[in-house]
Structure formats: C-alpha cells, structure tokens
Amino acid sequence: MTELSKAFSVSIEIASAQRTGRPIVALESTVITHGLPQPQNLALAQDMEAAVRSMGALPATISVLDGKILVGASPDQLQRLASTGEAVKVSLRDFATAINSGKAGGTTVAGTLFAAEKAGIKVFATGGIGGVHKEYSYDVSTDLQALASIPMIVVCAGAKSILDLRATLEVLETLGVPVIGYGTDHFPEFFSRGREFPVSIRLNTPEEIAGFARTHWSLGLNSALLVCQPIPEIHALDPQLANAAEEIASREAQEKKIRGQALTPFLLRRVNELTDGKSLRANLELLLNNARLAAQIARQLVSY
C-alpha cells in the first residue's frame, strides 16, 4: 500500500488488519445514504458488516464524513451516515466536492473501488454494478470505467437489471473486464438468476477466484474482476414480474425526464412499489449473500 493522502482516515481495526495480513472486504455506502429509508438503511449496514465478520473477514465500509474519506466505519459513524438527510452521492468526480463541503457522502461502486484500492484493499462486495441505461444510451455509469482501471475483486449479482444488460456486457468486454460467473454460466440479472447472457468464465470456488486474480494481475493487467453470484433461488423474483415492473418504471422515468444520478434511485424505488416490496427484499438478500462470498474470497486471497 502506498502512502495515503491526508484526506483518508483508516480505522484502527482496518489499519491493524492490514499490518497483520488479515482479510478485509470493502463495502459501499450509497446503499446506506441513498438506497434505503431509515431505519432499514442502518440495519442493512450492520447486517452487511456482520455477514463479512461471520465468514472470518473484516468489513471496511467506505464513505465520506467530516471532510475525510473513511475506510472502516465505527458504529457511531454508521449511525450518522444512516440518519443524515443531506448526504451526497460520491463517484470519482465527487470526492473533492464532498471533502471540501464537509458533507456526508455515500460512495458508489466506482467511488468505493477508488478508495478501497488506495487503502490497499483487494475485495469489494456490492449488490449490482451500474452500466448502460435503457432510457438514454449515452448515460453510462462511471462504474464501468472504474472496473476497467482499478484492480479489485468485485462481488456482485451482476448489473442492476433496470439497465441495458446486453449493452453493459458489451462495454465490459470492450474494456477488458473479466466477467466471472460464480457457479453459473450465465450473467445474473440482479433480482433474478439470469438465463440469457453468457459470462466470460465460470469459476466455482473462492480458491479458484483467488488464483484467477493472482494470474490476471501478475500479467500486468490492471482491471477489476467482476465476480457475479446469482441471487439464491429462494429469494429470486420471477423474471416476468421483474421485467414488467422495470418496463413501467422506465417509461415513467422518460415521461418525467428523470436523468443523471436521480435516475437509478427513482427506478429502484418504483420497481419496489410495483412489486409490493418483493424487489427490496430480494435486494437485501443478495447484498448479504455477496458479502459472505466476498469474505471467503478475501480469506483465500491473503493465504494464496
């Protein structure tokens, strides 16, 4: 790990884990600041951290607070992130704005990738990555560029299914990002398990993923590895139900001319309303499932 900027604040627990070589999993914070209402957002943050710990790794929730990029959050800091109503969404372009303003900030996938890599963390668990929007083909998430240039193992349930999945996968291929199916030959579709789009490689164990990462990066390749784990069957939505809700939400977003950083939260909120809360429950379950897998991979990576 290179010397960190003074803008970073690494928790005592995470700094100690780095010195002793213990496994660490980075967690994003937009799900806390922008993804869920109170008090569910704090409960999820606590559950995500507990899921990582249950598998023998340490959670490092990334955020911006009091003019610092936090790597690892105390219970009090999680509470503050969950209760603030003025947090900003922090992607790559937004760090300086959030730091200089002193506002709380929830880091996106791209923002978390950047901060975690700077802090020497190699594994990150999230729900679904951003990608190419169906509504506006020019609206492409910064997540994709970050995945192309930041070496990290990113455990997810694919891209958010409100997106154009085919276009998102094409961009990932163009950028040279390996898309790994964990125990599957198909790209997961977030709320449902996915049956349409192939992954670039299937791997079945955390050991295989750690070995693949070592080989990939030893060649001088600097992209992330996108490890895509399907939502457990018991928690998956019926694909027809999810697709119908997403089509309605997309049409409404276009009618209301909702764009930019407001688009994804609007779409997810409307899909949840249209599925009577089923999509939110699925989202929570896949997040916890990904946190557990990420911890297992982090353990293998430090012992490889």
VOGU-3710 file (C-alpha; in Angstrom, 3 decimals, decimal comma):
1> mtelskafsv> 0,000/0,000/0,000  1,382/3,412/-0,963  1,261/6,322/1,460  -2,266/7,625/1,685  -3,353/11,200/1,158  -4,220/13,120/4,316  -7,797/13,092/3,041  -8,066/9,422/4,085  -8,900/8,204/7,575  -8,375/4,469/8,113
11> sieiasaqrt> -9,988/2,957/11,197  -7,760/1,426/13,851  -9,254/-2,007/13,217  -8,617/-1,898/9,471  -5,107/-0,482/9,871  -4,284/-3,291/12,316  -5,718/-5,899/9,934  -3,551/-4,588/7,115  -0,399/-4,787/9,244  -1,150/-8,376/10,271
21> grpivalest> -2,406/-9,589/6,890  -5,991/-10,303/7,924  -8,658/-10,466/5,171  -10,684/-7,293/4,572  -13,805/-6,646/2,478  -14,735/-3,152/1,304  -18,405/-2,166/1,416  -20,060/0,780/-0,313  -22,225/3,345/1,459  -24,678/4,685/-1,134
31> vithglpqpq> -26,995/1,856/-0,106  -26,995/3,492/3,348  -27,290/7,128/2,273  -29,428/6,777/-0,865  -30,664/3,195/-1,175  -32,967/2,613/1,777  -35,138/4,633/4,142  -34,487/4,831/7,881  -34,179/2,653/9,914  -33,749/-0,119/7,333
41> nlalaqdmea> -30,586/1,517/5,988  -28,745/1,278/9,305  -29,962/-2,281/9,882  -28,634/-3,300/6,466  -25,259/-1,646/7,083  -24,950/-3,520/10,358  -26,086/-6,792/8,776  -23,593/-6,427/5,908  -20,735/-5,925/8,326  -21,921/-8,862/10,426
51> avrsmgalpa> -22,108/-11,086/7,319  -18,483/-10,306/6,468  -17,361/-10,986/10,041  -19,290/-14,271/10,137  -17,034/-15,562/7,365  -13,785/-14,593/9,056  -13,014/-11,255/7,406  -13,234/-7,630/8,499  -15,654/-5,148/6,907  -14,396/-1,751/5,745
61> tisvldgkil> -17,397/0,426/4,948  -16,199/3,303/2,732  -17,754/6,762/2,982  -17,019/10,472/3,265  -17,583/12,164/6,610  -16,254/15,365/8,211  -14,063/16,147/5,225  -12,358/12,731/5,224  -12,604/9,551/3,185  -13,357/6,924/5,808
71> vgaspdqlqr> -12,014/3,398/5,349  -13,869/1,461/8,006  -16,717/2,968/9,989  -17,427/2,941/13,712  -20,983/2,230/14,934  -21,401/5,961/15,571  -20,246/6,819/12,051  -22,641/4,281/10,531  -25,436/5,850/12,569  -24,533/9,315/11,299
81> lastgeavkv> -24,448/8,138/7,680  -27,816/6,450/8,070  -29,514/9,395/9,752  -28,253/12,335/7,687  -30,697/13,645/5,144  -28,150/15,703/3,238  -25,613/13,121/2,110  -24,235/13,433/-1,404  -23,623/10,555/-3,777  -19,850/10,223/-4,273
91> slrdfatain> -18,457/8,800/-7,511  -14,975/9,537/-8,853  -15,698/13,132/-9,813  -17,326/13,951/-6,465  -14,669/13,295/-3,823  -13,200/16,791/-3,779  -16,675/18,337/-3,705  -17,746/16,195/-0,744  -14,487/16,709/1,146  -14,407/20,487/0,653
101> sgkaggttva> -18,069/20,913/1,539  -17,775/18,847/4,709  -20,976/16,996/3,794  -21,535/13,315/4,415  -21,121/11,209/1,300  -22,168/7,731/0,267  -19,682/6,137/-2,125  -20,887/4,449/-5,297  -19,286/1,334/-6,772  -16,737/3,496/-8,608
111> gtlfaaekag> -16,074/5,654/-5,572  -15,645/2,638/-3,320  -13,312/0,965/-5,822  -11,087/4,041/-5,863  -10,909/4,486/-2,089  -10,530/0,786/-1,293  -7,699/0,330/-3,782  -5,877/3,379/-2,446  -6,140/1,845/1,026  -4,719/-1,481/-0,155
121> ikvfatggig> -7,951/-3,493/-0,066  -8,467/-6,006/-2,882  -12,013/-7,371/-2,371  -15,278/-5,436/-2,510  -18,874/-6,621/-2,069  -21,832/-4,783/-3,555  -25,315/-5,501/-4,875  -25,231/-4,703/-8,584  -22,905/-2,531/-10,631  -24,022/0,408/-12,748
131> gvhkeysydv> -23,914/0,245/-16,512  -25,638/1,468/-19,666  -29,146/2,809/-19,094  -32,046/1,691/-21,272  -33,620/5,152/-21,236  -30,593/7,060/-22,560  -27,822/5,088/-24,280  -25,357/7,914/-23,608  -25,960/7,532/-19,850  -23,134/5,165/-18,941
141> stdlqalasi> -22,093/4,652/-15,339  -18,612/5,615/-14,172  -18,572/2,161/-12,582  -17,590/0,620/-15,922  -14,525/2,800/-16,417  -13,512/2,240/-12,803  -13,793/-1,520/-13,271  -11,533/-1,261/-16,314  -8,753/0,560/-14,481  -8,795/-0,414/-10,789
151> pmivvcagak> -7,523/-3,898/-9,794  -10,116/-5,271/-7,406  -12,266/-8,362/-6,972  -15,851/-7,072/-7,099  -18,520/-9,484/-5,908  -21,984/-8,593/-7,185  -25,246/-10,046/-8,501  -24,483/-8,741/-11,986  -25,559/-5,291/-13,107  -28,763/-3,744/-11,832
161> sildlratle> -31,493/-5,239/-14,018  -33,046/-1,823/-14,643  -30,120/-1,334/-17,067  -29,483/-2,479/-20,623  -27,661/-5,675/-19,679  -26,602/-6,590/-23,209  -25,029/-3,174/-23,784  -23,416/-3,212/-20,345  -21,780/-6,574/-21,039  -20,558/-5,328/-24,432
171> vletlgvpvi> -18,882/-2,362/-22,766  -17,280/-4,607/-20,145  -15,907/-6,796/-22,942  -14,573/-3,763/-24,798  -12,858/-2,558/-21,609  -11,289/-5,971/-20,969  -13,032/-6,720/-17,667  -13,358/-10,463/-16,941  -16,963/-11,330/-16,065  -16,825/-14,397/-13,840
181> gygtdhfpef> -19,916/-16,462/-13,164  -19,731/-17,892/-9,664  -21,197/-21,361/-10,075  -23,069/-20,265/-13,203  -22,537/-19,962/-16,958  -24,937/-17,027/-17,228  -24,795/-13,398/-16,185  -27,054/-12,912/-13,143  -29,838/-10,388/-13,603  -29,863/-8,888/-10,121
191> fsrgrefpvs> -33,391/-9,664/-8,884  -33,475/-12,924/-10,884  -30,816/-15,541/-11,535  -30,307/-14,897/-15,251  -30,542/-17,262/-18,218  -29,842/-15,182/-21,316  -26,315/-13,728/-21,358  -23,121/-15,810/-21,023  -20,242/-14,886/-18,718  -16,627/-14,920/-19,912
201> irlntpeeia> -15,629/-17,703/-17,493  -17,243/-19,857/-14,831  -15,449/-20,460/-11,521  -16,912/-22,494/-8,696  -14,905/-21,841/-5,529  -13,312/-18,909/-3,696  -9,946/-20,647/-4,177  -10,376/-20,608/-7,966  -11,256/-16,918/-7,921  -8,215/-16,035/-5,810
211> gfarthwslg> -5,976/-17,996/-8,171  -7,512/-16,360/-11,238  -6,954/-12,916/-9,698  -3,309/-13,634/-8,963  -2,720/-14,793/-12,540  -4,635/-11,885/-14,101  -2,777/-9,210/-12,159  0,629/-10,924/-12,428  0,403/-10,430/-16,195  0,317/-6,669/-15,690
221> lnsallvcqp> -3,417/-6,379/-16,337  -4,995/-3,765/-14,089  -8,725/-4,284/-14,476  -11,059/-5,464/-11,783  -12,534/-8,946/-11,829  -16,321/-8,920/-11,786  -17,461/-11,951/-9,782  -21,165/-12,417/-10,461  -23,114/-14,531/-7,984  -26,796/-15,236/-8,702
231> ipeihaldpq> -29,303/-14,379/-6,009  -30,301/-17,553/-4,108  -33,226/-19,247/-5,814  -35,433/-18,966/-2,736  -35,142/-15,157/-2,790  -35,196/-14,577/-6,566  -38,021/-12,694/-8,272  -39,962/-14,179/-11,134  -38,225/-12,683/-14,218  -41,562/-11,748/-15,816
241> lanaaeeias> -42,645/-9,848/-12,696  -39,317/-8,006/-12,510  -39,266/-7,176/-16,224  -42,834/-5,871/-16,222  -42,145/-3,585/-13,248  -38,891/-2,345/-14,787  -40,596/-1,503/-18,085  -43,245/0,573/-16,314  -40,633/2,350/-14,194  -38,510/3,075/-17,260
251> reaqekkirg> -41,437/4,559/-19,167  -42,343/6,765/-16,216  -38,749/7,971/-15,859  -38,680/9,027/-19,506  -42,039/10,762/-19,216  -40,831/12,668/-16,154  -37,442/13,382/-17,814  -35,543/11,947/-14,845  -31,827/11,727/-15,662  -28,348/11,559/-14,164
261> qaltpfllrr> -27,777/10,499/-10,578  -31,504/10,683/-9,847  -32,395/8,004/-12,401  -31,235/4,807/-10,681  -32,800/5,630/-7,267  -36,091/6,510/-8,982  -36,154/3,278/-10,984  -35,335/1,063/-7,998  -37,921/2,805/-5,832  -40,664/2,427/-8,449
271> vneltdgksl> -39,813/-1,220/-9,109  -40,099/-1,866/-5,384  -43,513/-0,170/-5,292  -44,702/-2,080/-8,344  -43,598/-5,442/-6,910  -45,161/-4,767/-3,498  -41,779/-4,740/-1,793  -40,534/-8,007/-3,303  -37,632/-6,355/-5,144  -36,360/-4,696/-1,975
281> ranlelllnn> -36,401/-7,968/-0,075  -34,513/-9,606/-2,931  -32,002/-6,758/-2,952  -31,295/-7,146/0,758  -30,784/-10,892/0,444  -28,401/-10,664/-2,492  -26,351/-7,996/-0,699  -25,834/-10,254/2,315  -25,104/-13,238/0,080  -22,438/-11,262/-1,773
291> arlaaqiarq> -20,871/-10,030/1,479  -20,426/-13,608/2,667  -18,834/-14,744/-0,595  -16,527/-11,725/-0,688  -15,266/-12,572/2,802  -14,491/-16,132/1,724  -12,589/-14,852/-1,307  -10,660/-12,334/0,818  -9,582/-15,155/3,139  -8,282/-17,172/0,197
301> lvsy> -6,530/-14,186/-1,322  -4,447/-13,434/1,781  -3,478/-17,095/2,164  -2,836/-17,800/-1,527
//
